[in-house]
Amino acid sequence: MPARHERKQFISGGIYHIFDRGINKQEIFHSDDDFGYFENSLTLYLTSPDQLLEALGHSTNSLSQIQLKNLVQRSLFLKNYSEEINLHAYCFMPNHYHLLVQQSSERSISLFMKSLQTRYAMYYGKKYGRIGPLFQGRYKGILVENEAYYNTVLEYIHQNPAELKFGTQNPDTYLWSSKRART
C-alpha cells in the first residue's frame, strides 16, 4: 500500500487530467468572486508576465484598472509557471474543479498545484473564516496517454455544467469553463 504522503510521479511532457473537490463534497466556490479568484489565480500562474495585464483584462470576472494593476504588481512575488505548464482546458463547479494540463518537467504540476491550492485555500479561509483543510485530500492526476482519451477527457470536462444539481447549465455559455472561450 503506498504511503499516505507519497509524492505523485508525473512524466515530462505528460498531459494530465487534474481534479479535486471540497472536503466532504462541500462547496468551494460560493460566489462569482470565488470562481473569479480561482480563474485569476490560474491566469497569474500560467500567463507570461508580459501578457498578464491583457489576459486579466479578458477574464470572466470584471476588474477595474486599479484591481488589474494591483494583481499584476502582486504577481511579481508569485512563481510563474507559464514556461512549465500549458493549460488545455478547465471547468470550475461549485464543489470541485477540473484542469487539463501539460507539463514540461517532472515536478511542474506538483509545484504549480501546491501554489494554486494554497493560494485559494488561504483566500477562502480568510473570506469565510474557515480553519482546516478545504480540499478532500490531494488532487488527483490521471495521465492522458492517447488522443482518443484526450478527446474524451476534454469533452467530459466541458460537459460538467450540464449535470449541475441546481439545474442544467448550457456548457457553451457556462461562465467558469474554457468551453465558453472555445465556442
N, C-alpha and C positions, 0 to 999 in steps of 0.2 A: 504494500500500500504506500503511495507516495506521501512524503512529508507534507504537513499542512501548509507550511510557508515556503515550499519549493518554488523556485523561480520558473516561470514559463519559458520554454525554449522556442524561439522564433527563428526562422531562417532568413538570411539576407535575400532581399528581393521578393520575399513572400508577400502574397496578398491574403489578408485576414478579415474575417467577419468578427468584429469585436462587439460585445454587448454586455450589459449589466442592468440590474433593476434595483429598486429601493428595497431596503430590508423589510422582510415580511410582506413583500409586494406592495408596500406603501408608495404613495405618490412622491416623486422627487421634483416634479415641476407642477407648481400650483397656479402660476400666472404667466402671462406673456413675458413679463420681466424675467422670470426664471428661465423660460425657454430661450429668451434673447441673451441672457447672460451666458448660458452654455454655448449657444451658437457663436457669440462674440469671442468666447474663450477659444473655441476651435479656430476661429479666424486669427486671433492673436498668435496662437502657437504654430499655425500651419501656413501663414502667408508671409512672404519675404518682406522685410522691413520697408523696402522702397515701394511696395504695392499696398501696404497696410491701410493707409488712410482711404484710398479708393475702395478697397474691399469692405471696410467697415461702413463706408457710406452707402453700400449696396445691401447691407444686412436687413433682415426682416424687421428687426426691432429698430425703429427710427431713433436716431440720436442727433442731438443738437451739435453745432460746430464745437462748442466748448467740451461736450462729452467726448466727441471724436478725438479732439486734441489731447484730452486727459488720458484716454485709453492708449493712444499712440505713445504718449510720454511714459505711462506705466509699463508698456510693452518692452521698453528698453531694459527693464530689470528682469524680464522673463526669458527663459531659454526658448529659442526659436527653432522649430523642427521642420521648417519649410524645405530644407535640403535633404531631410531624412525620411519624411512621411508624406505620402501622396494620398489625399482623401478622394475616394471614388464615389462614395455615397454616404448618406446619413438619414436617420429618422429619429426624432425625439417624441416619445409618447409620455403620457402623464406619469407612469411608474417605471419606465425603462427607456433605454436608447439603443440604437444600432449604428455602427460605423463599419464601412468597408474601406480598408486602408492597405496601402503597400508600403513596406519599409525598405530602406536601403542597407541597413546593417542589422545584425542580430539583436541588438539591445534598443533600437529606436522606439519600438512600440512600448516596451516596458517603461522607458523613461518618460515618453510622451503621456502615457495613460496615468502614470503616477502624478505628473504635473496637472493634467486635466481634472482628474477626480479629486485631488487635494484642493485645487483652486475652487471647484464647485462646492465641495463639502464645506469649506471654510465660509464661502458666501452664504450657503444655505443655513449653516449653524448660526451665523451672525444675524441673518434676517429673521429666522424663525425661532431662535433661542434653543436650537437643538444641541444636545450633548450626546456623544456616542456615534456609532457608525451610521452612515446614510445609505451606503450600498450593501447589497446582500452578498457578502464575500468578495472575492477577487473577481474582476471582469473575466469573461470567457473569450477565448480567441480560437477560432477554427480556421485552419489553413484552407484556402481555396486552391485546389490542385489542378483544375482544368477549366476551360472556357464554358462548358455546359454548366458546371457548378457555379461559376461566377455569375452567369446569367440568371440562374435560379435564385441565388442569394440576393442579387440586385433587385429582382422582381419581388422577392419576399420582403426586403427592407422597405421598398416603396409602396407595397400594398398594406403595410401595417395599419395605416389610418382607417382603412375600410372595416377594421374589426374593433374599433373603439367601443368600450362598454357603454358609454353615454350617448351613443349614436354614431352611425356610419358617417365617415368623412370621405369626401372625394379625394383620393390620393393625388390627383393632378393639381388640386388647389390647396391642399393641406399646407399650412404655413411652415411647419417645422420639419420639412423633408427636402432633400435635394431633388426629388422628382419634380417639384414645382419649378425649380431652376432649369430643368432639362426640357420641359414642355413649352 
